[in-house]
């Protein structure tokens, strides 16, 4: 015991007076040790106490809070040996990064929620469940920096190359045949004359699309007007692309090309083309003739042509008109909406309606067409009723002239109100009327007298 005391005593400085004895202070009670304070001058082995503290967790030093309360906290980095910290930083660890490595969210940044990061945003670290060790001297990365959200991948352009190689070949016009039941007419009008002049000077710029026929030759899918223009321009052949297609594929290609590229379409042509397109889409769906397949086909036709389902349905109804009424409609003597109403009437009555329209040179209004349809539905429609309705004098509609705000702004500016603009326009018209011949005023007085 004497040796131990001597070993731990403070050595005297050589050649000098001995240092003053330290003040005797009251020794503290060490946690985990019983029996009161340790004797003075004794060496105490704290290994057992440290081992026990490591098992139960570190004893937090008292932190003075409000009213002398003590706040518990976890072991700080500065309480651990530096060598231990550096060794842990170099060694890859499993699981989530320690709290010290998770930076506080910046101002305005949403605080990350608890738990694991979403799989779509978690980057793969070296080794399963491990994270890469931070570089020496660099600040610890935040959770967002360790698992950034991957940028959205841009849509990859699709390859337009067809499975079968296609080449432009020059085919004789005599080997080209029109598409079966082609709904679009080829007319030698002013538009065709302009196409002929273009072909004559520069040839056909866009090849026609054709497919082989079982009886020999080729069936034109798209390019009927180009074939006619080449013929009128004096050519014996024209450029074409030969493609093997099914009947439904050929119908869709033919109708798409004409509906989108033709400038002038007759109502009957558009109705027939939409009908063919509707049937082709319905066949491709392979769903039979059920109502659900029909609804989906109507939606598909509308999307292909920028039309509503209701408008597509109305065009399809026009195909139920008798040929005589289709001619009247294409000639402009029967408007679209009345034609749709009349298409719901039985064919035998439709034929007499066509005769009555030609005989009286009168086009039925929407209201008259609706009345004809209601009478047919009630089995009360006959030739006399048709003539009586079509011979009625139509009500004279109030004439309205629409002038856009942009047009008026050129003359009145942006500050003038609608009332001011109307008053100014009427004043100008009054001044213009005074300068007109007197016959115009006489006509007005005559009308006043009749009233």
Buried (B, 14 or more C-beta within 10 A) or exposed (E): EEEEEEEEEEEEEEEEEEEEEEEEEEEEEEEBEEEEEBEEEEEEEEEEBEEEBEEEEBEEEEEEEEEEEEEEEEEEEEEEEEEEEEEEBEEEBEEBBEEEBBEEEEEEEEEEEEEEBEEEEBEEBEEEEBBEBBEEEEEBBBBBEBBEEEEEEEEEEEEEEEEEEEEEEEBEEEEBBEBEEBBBEBEEEEEBEEBBEBBBEEEBEEBBBBBEEEEEBBBBBBBBBBBBBBBBBEBEBBBBBBBEBEEBBBBBBBBBBBBEEBEEBBBBBBBBBBBBBBBBBBBBBEEEEEEEBBEBBBBBBBEBBEBEBEBBBBBBBBBBBBEBBBBBBBEEBBBEEBBBBBBBBEEEBBBBBBEBBEEEEBBBBBBBBBBBBEBBEEEEBEEEBBBEBBEBEEEEEEEEEEEEEEEBEEEBEEEBEEEEBEEBBEEEEEEEEEEEEEEEEEEEEEEEEEE
